Amino acid sequence: MRDSVSILPLAVEGLSFMADGKRLLDDVSFTLPRGGVTAIIGPNGAGKSLTLRLCHGLLAPGAGTISWQAGTGLRRHAMVLQRPVMLRRSARANIAHALHALAIPDAARRADAALTRFGLAALADRPARLLSGGEQQRLAIARAWAQAPELLFLDEPSSHLDPGATRQIEEMIAAMAAEGMTILMTTHDLGQARRLAQRVLFFNRGRLVEDAPADSFFTGPASPEAQAFIAGDLLW
């Protein structure tokens, strides 16, 4: 960590967002404490990815507040998009460039450490855009890890990846969480949420319907919407 001051808990209160006259998020409130993996799940269009983007500051809410324990001045959170952007340069340079942009010192050393940490050292000099989808996603996570964030947002981190690549991504997530990093992730993969998350936030139609420990959510969801979702029924 680059600073001993914690930005957590993250408090989300009455969060709402509208686009083209449609309310995409409606009065969402939750608190994210320090530590562990929290999975946001729900059907398409439920507001999962939108919530991450709002919390990370990529979008401004229409209503409500997003507040950090240490204030917004400390940029101690990072985000990996579902389809990460790779620059036209090597894998190592992709990490180093992000660190330089954030004025984080020792960029070259940190980049090499991140590549080694996640088994990507052999790909260091390869053009990032020529890597496989799974390799690019691992590189994107390594790039975020190199920034030493306290909180990492992951948007569908293994979407469209094969089982082998998905397993590697999940191993990275579990390792970072074990090291003390707080992770808030979206996923459509209920098995992945069961394997990784300690807490589940279930969204439907832009609302937070259920907030529960992962074990109790999957064994006995309290809401009819969550029961239908776990059963595989479509929610409209």
Phi, psi and chi 1 to 4 in degrees:
 res  aa     phi    psi   chi1   chi2   chi3   chi4
   1 MET       -  143.5  -61.4  -62.3  177.2      -
   2 ARG   -87.7   -8.5  -73.8 -179.8  -74.8  128.4
   3 ASP  -152.8  141.5 -162.8  -56.5      -      -
   4 SER   -80.5  -11.5   60.3      -      -      -
   5 VAL   -82.4  125.8  178.6      -      -      -
   6 SER   -83.2  140.0  176.6      -      -      -
   7 ILE   -89.1   -8.5   61.2  172.0      -      -
   8 LEU  -100.4  151.3  -62.4  171.7      -      -
   9 PRO   -76.2  156.3   28.0  -35.8      -      -
  10 LEU   -95.5  125.9  165.3   65.2      -      -
  11 ALA  -111.6  119.4      -      -      -      -
  12 VAL  -109.2  122.4  174.9      -      -      -
  13 GLU  -130.1  119.9  -65.1  -73.1  -16.4      -
  14 GLY    58.8   36.4      -      -      -      -
  15 LEU   -71.5  127.4 -165.6   63.4      -      -
  16 SER  -137.2  153.9  -63.1      -      -      -
  17 PHE  -153.3  135.4 -173.2   86.4      -      -
  18 MET  -125.3  147.2  -65.9 -173.7   67.6      -
  19 ALA  -146.6  131.7      -      -      -      -
  20 ASP    53.9   39.0  -61.6  -35.1      -      -
  21 GLY    76.3    5.9      -      -      -      -
  22 LYS  -112.5  133.2 -177.4  178.1  179.6 -179.8
  23 ARG   -82.4  112.3 -172.4  174.7  -66.4  -85.7
  24 LEU   -93.6  -26.8  -57.5 -179.4      -      -
  25 LEU  -132.1  140.4  -83.5 -176.4      -      -
  26 ASP  -136.2  102.5 -174.0   11.7      -      -
  27 ASP    56.5   53.3 -164.5   25.3      -      -
  28 VAL   -89.8  129.3  170.0      -      -      -
  29 SER  -136.7  133.6  -62.6      -      -      -
  30 PHE  -165.0  162.2   63.2   88.4      -      -
  31 THR  -120.1  132.3  -60.9      -      -      -
  32 LEU  -107.9  107.9 -173.4   69.5      -      -
  33 PRO   -79.0  180.0   30.2  -33.8      -      -
  34 ARG   -80.1  133.4 -168.8  173.2 -173.5  175.8
  35 GLY    96.3  151.5      -      -      -      -
  36 GLY    85.8  177.0      -      -      -      -
  37 VAL  -114.3  125.3  178.0      -      -      -
  38 THR  -113.1  127.2  -62.9      -      -      -
  39 ALA  -106.1  129.9      -      -      -      -
  40 ILE   -97.0  119.4  -58.8  178.3      -      -
  41 ILE  -125.9  166.3   65.5  173.7      -      -
  42 GLY   150.8  170.7      -      -      -      -
  43 PRO   -69.7  169.6   25.0  -33.3      -      -
  44 ASN   -56.8  139.2  -70.8  -27.6      -      -
  45 GLY    79.1   10.4      -      -      -      -
  46 ALA   -77.7  -17.9      -      -      -      -
  47 GLY   107.3   15.1      -      -      -      -
  48 LYS   -66.3  -59.1  -55.8 -176.6  -62.0  -63.5
  49 SER   -64.4  -35.9  -63.1      -      -      -
  50 LEU   -60.4  -40.2  176.9   57.4      -      -
  51 THR   -61.6  -43.3  -61.7      -      -      -
  52 LEU   -61.3  -45.3  -69.6 -166.7      -      -
  53 ARG   -63.2  -37.4  -69.9  171.4 -178.8  -92.6
  54 LEU   -68.1  -44.3  -72.0  164.5      -      -
  55 CYS   -64.1  -36.2  -70.8      -      -      -
  56 HIS   -78.4  -13.0 -171.1   49.9      -      -
  57 GLY    92.3   10.9      -      -      -      -
  58 LEU   -74.4  -22.9  -62.9  178.3      -      -
  59 LEU  -133.3  155.9  -64.4  170.4      -      -
  60 ALA  -101.9  134.7      -      -      -      -
  61 PRO   -69.1  151.0   25.5  -33.7      -      -
  62 GLY   -75.9  -30.5      -      -      -      -
  63 ALA  -155.1  159.4      -      -      -      -
  64 GLY    94.0  178.3      -      -      -      -
  65 THR  -133.5  151.1   59.9      -      -      -
  66 ILE  -127.2  112.2  -60.3  166.1      -      -
  67 SER  -127.5  145.2   56.4      -      -      -
  68 TRP  -109.4  151.0  -55.6   88.9      -      -
  69 GLN   -56.8  -41.6  172.1   69.7   19.1      -
  70 ALA  -101.6   14.4      -      -      -      -
  71 GLY    84.3  170.3      -      -      -      -
  72 THR   -84.1   -5.9   57.6      -      -      -
  73 GLY   -70.1  -26.2      -      -      -      -
  74 LEU   -90.5  114.0  -69.8  174.5      -      -
  75 ARG   -88.5   79.5 -170.6   66.9  168.8 -173.8
  76 ARG  -112.0   26.0  -65.0  -83.4  -53.6  -73.8
  77 HIS  -132.6  148.7   47.8   96.0      -      -
  78 ALA  -132.6  162.2      -      -      -      -
  79 MET  -138.6  139.6 -177.7  168.7  177.9      -
  80 VAL  -114.6  120.6  177.2      -      -      -
  81 LEU   -77.5  162.4  -59.0  173.0      -      -
  82 GLN   -59.4  -39.4 -176.3  175.4  -12.9      -
  83 ARG  -120.6   89.7  -63.3 -174.4 -178.4  -82.9
  84 PRO   -64.9  146.7   24.5  -34.4      -      -
  85 VAL   -85.5  125.1  176.8      -      -      -
  86 MET  -109.6  129.9  -67.3  -71.0  123.8      -
  87 LEU   -77.3  160.1  -57.0  176.4      -      -
  88 ARG   -79.5   67.9  -66.7 -178.2 -178.1  -84.6
  89 ARG  -159.8  179.9   54.5 -168.5   73.2 -169.4
  90 SER   -68.8  167.6   70.1      -      -      -
  91 ALA   -59.7  -45.7      -      -      -      -
  92 ARG   -60.9  -44.4  178.0 -171.4  -71.4  111.0
  93 ALA   -67.1  -29.8      -      -      -      -
  94 ASN   -61.5  -41.4  -97.1  -95.9      -      -
  95 ILE   -71.2  -47.0  -62.3  176.5      -      -
  96 ALA   -61.8  -39.4      -      -      -      -
  97 HIS   -62.2  -43.0  177.2   81.4      -      -
  98 ALA   -62.5  -38.7      -      -      -      -
  99 LEU   -68.4  -41.1  -62.1  176.5      -      -
 100 HIS   -61.2  -42.4  -78.5  -55.5      -      -
 101 ALA   -62.1  -29.7      -      -      -      -
 102 LEU   -94.9    6.8  -66.2  169.4      -      -
 103 ALA    58.6   36.0      -      -      -      -
 104 ILE   -89.9  126.2  -62.6  174.8      -      -
 105 PRO   -71.8  166.6   25.9  -33.9      -      -
 106 ASP    57.5   44.3  -59.8  -37.3      -      -
 107 ALA   -60.1  -43.5      -      -      -      -
 108 ALA   -64.0  -44.3      -      -      -      -
 109 ARG   -64.8  -43.9 -179.0 -173.2   60.3   80.1
 110 ARG   -64.1  -38.8  -76.1  175.4  177.0  -96.8
 111 ALA   -62.4  -46.4      -      -      -      -
 112 ASP   -64.6  -38.1  -75.8  -25.5      -      -
 113 ALA   -64.2  -39.0      -      -      -      -
 114 ALA   -67.4  -42.4      -      -      -      -
 115 LEU   -62.3  -43.4  -68.1  167.5      -      -
 116 THR   -67.1  -42.7  -60.2      -      -      -
 117 ARG   -56.6  -36.1  172.7   67.4 -179.1   79.8
 118 PHE  -112.5   23.3  -65.6  110.8      -      -
 119 GLY    68.6   30.7      -      -      -      -
 120 LEU  -112.8    8.3  -63.2  167.4      -      -
 121 ALA   -59.1  -34.6      -      -      -      -
 122 ALA   -68.6  -15.8      -      -      -      -
 123 LEU  -101.1    5.6  -53.9  177.0      -      -
 124 ALA   -54.4  -40.4      -      -      -      -
 125 ASP   -99.3    3.8  -63.6  -41.5      -      -
 126 ARG   -81.9  145.5  -69.7 -175.5   56.3 -174.8
 127 PRO   -60.3  127.3  -22.3   33.3      -      -
 128 ALA   -60.6  -34.3      -      -      -      -
 129 ARG   -74.5   -9.7  -68.2 -169.8  175.5 -175.8
 130 LEU   -97.7   -0.1  -63.0 -176.5      -      -
 131 LEU   -74.6  158.8  -60.0  178.5      -      -
 132 SER   -67.3  168.0   69.7      -      -      -
 133 GLY   -59.7  -42.5      -      -      -      -
 134 GLY   -66.1  -39.0      -      -      -      -
 135 GLU   -66.7  -39.5  -70.3  167.8  -19.1      -
 136 GLN   -63.4  -40.3  -72.8 -169.5   12.2      -
 137 GLN   -68.0  -39.6 -169.4   71.6  -27.9      -
 138 ARG   -63.0  -39.8  -71.8  165.3   61.7 -159.2
 139 LEU   -64.3  -41.1  176.2   58.9      -      -
 140 ALA   -62.9  -40.0      -      -      -      -
 141 ILE   -68.8  -41.0  -66.0  174.1      -      -
 142 ALA   -62.1  -38.4      -      -      -      -
 143 ARG   -62.5  -41.2 -178.7  169.8   58.9 -172.1
 144 ALA   -68.0  -42.8      -      -      -      -
 145 TRP   -60.4  -36.7  178.2   86.5      -      -
 146 ALA   -62.2  -21.6      -      -      -      -
 147 GLN   -78.9   -5.6  -60.4  167.9   30.8      -
 148 ALA    54.4   51.4      -      -      -      -
 149 PRO   -75.3  152.8   31.6  -36.6      -      -
 150 GLU   -81.0  -32.9 -176.9  179.0   -0.5      -
 151 LEU  -126.5  131.6  169.4   59.7      -      -
 152 LEU  -119.5  125.4  179.0   59.8      -      -
 153 PHE   -94.7  128.0  -62.0  109.8      -      -
 154 LEU  -123.3  120.7  -62.6  173.7      -      -
 155 ASP  -102.6  105.9 -170.7   11.7      -      -
 156 GLU    47.4   63.6  -65.7  -73.3  -12.5      -
 157 PRO   -65.2  -19.1   24.0  -34.5      -      -
 158 SER  -123.1   22.1   60.6      -      -      -
 159 SER   -60.7  133.6  179.1      -      -      -
 160 HIS    68.6   13.9  -52.3  -57.5      -      -
 161 LEU   -99.3  153.5  -61.5 -176.8      -      -
 162 ASP   -75.7  167.6   61.9   41.6      -      -
 163 PRO   -56.6  -37.9  -27.3   35.8      -      -
 164 GLY   -64.6  -46.1      -      -      -      -
 165 ALA   -66.6  -38.0      -      -      -      -
 166 THR   -60.7  -42.2  -64.7      -      -      -
 167 ARG   -62.1  -40.7 -176.8  176.0   61.9 -106.1
 168 GLN   -63.9  -41.4  -70.0  177.1  -44.1      -
 169 ILE   -63.4  -44.0  -64.5  -63.5      -      -
 170 GLU   -64.3  -36.3  -69.5 -175.2    5.0      -
 171 GLU   -64.2  -38.6  -71.5  172.2   -7.7      -
 172 MET   -62.8  -45.5  -66.4  176.3   74.1      -
 173 ILE   -62.4  -46.4  -65.1  170.2      -      -
 174 ALA   -62.3  -39.4      -      -      -      -
 175 ALA   -65.9  -43.9      -      -      -      -
 176 MET   -63.9  -40.3  -68.7 -174.5  -65.7      -
 177 ALA   -65.1  -39.3      -      -      -      -
 178 ALA   -64.7  -28.0      -      -      -      -
 179 GLU   -80.9   -4.4  -67.5  168.6   -4.7      -
 180 GLY   108.4   -0.3      -      -      -      -
 181 MET   -74.8  136.6 -170.8  177.3  -66.8      -
 182 THR   -86.5  134.0  -55.8      -      -      -
 183 ILE  -128.7  127.7  -63.4  171.7      -      -
 184 LEU  -117.6  115.7 -179.6   61.3      -      -
 185 MET  -131.5  151.4   61.5 -179.8  -73.5      -
 186 THR  -102.3  149.1   66.3      -      -      -
 187 THR  -158.6  144.9 -179.4      -      -      -
 188 HIS   -93.2   -8.3  -80.0  101.3      -      -
 189 ASP   -91.2  104.0 -174.6  -21.5      -      -
 190 LEU   -65.2  -34.4  -64.9 -175.9      -      -
 191 GLY   -62.1  -39.7      -      -      -      -
 192 GLN   -64.7  -42.9 -177.1  171.9   82.2      -
 193 ALA   -61.7  -40.5      -      -      -      -
 194 ARG   -62.6  -40.9  -73.3  175.6 -177.0  -94.9
 195 ARG   -72.6  -34.7  -70.6 -172.6  -67.4  -88.6
 196 LEU  -106.7  -34.3  -66.4  174.3      -      -
 197 ALA   -89.7  145.5      -      -      -      -
 198 GLN   -98.1  -16.8  -68.9   78.4   54.6      -
 199 ARG  -142.2  146.2  177.4 -174.1  178.9 -166.4
 200 VAL  -125.0  133.6  167.4      -      -      -
 201 LEU  -110.8  114.7  -56.3  178.1      -      -
 202 PHE  -100.3  120.8  173.7   69.7      -      -
 203 PHE  -107.6  146.2  -80.8   59.5      -      -
 204 ASN  -152.4  129.5 -172.3   40.2      -      -
 205 ARG    53.2   41.5  -65.3 -177.5  178.2  179.1
 206 GLY    79.8    5.7      -      -      -      -
 207 ARG  -120.2  147.2  -62.7 -174.3   65.0   88.3
 208 LEU   -82.6  106.6  175.2   56.1      -      -
 209 VAL   -87.5  -36.0  177.8      -      -      -
 210 GLU  -148.0  138.2 -161.7  160.0  -21.6      -
 211 ASP  -132.1  109.6  177.8   -8.7      -      -
 212 ALA  -151.5  158.4      -      -      -      -
 213 PRO   -57.8  144.4  -23.4   33.7      -      -
 214 ALA   -59.0  -43.2      -      -      -      -
 215 ASP   -59.3  -49.2  -72.0  -16.1      -      -
 216 SER   -70.3  -31.3   61.8      -      -      -
 217 PHE   -64.1  -46.0  176.3   83.1      -      -
 218 PHE   -77.6  -25.9  -73.9  113.1      -      -
 219 THR   -87.1  -26.0   56.3      -      -      -
 220 GLY  -160.1   71.8      -      -      -      -
 221 PRO   -59.2  139.5   21.8  -32.6      -      -
 222 ALA   -82.6  -29.6      -      -      -      -
 223 SER   -96.8  147.5   62.8      -      -      -
 224 PRO   -58.7  -34.8  -22.8   33.4      -      -
 225 GLU   -64.8  -44.3  -63.7   94.8  -27.3      -
 226 ALA   -67.6  -37.9      -      -      -      -
 227 GLN   -60.1  -43.2  -67.0  168.7   15.4      -
 228 ALA   -67.2  -39.0      -      -      -      -
 229 PHE   -64.7  -46.1 -177.3   72.8      -      -
 230 ILE   -65.0  -32.6  -69.2  176.1      -      -
 231 ALA   -74.7   -7.9      -      -      -      -
 232 GLY    90.9    8.9      -      -      -      -
 233 ASP   -80.1  143.0  -63.6  -27.5      -      -
 234 LEU   -73.2  140.1  -66.9  176.0      -      -
 235 LEU  -112.1  130.4  -61.6  177.5      -      -
 236 TRP  -122.7      -  -57.1  100.9      -      -
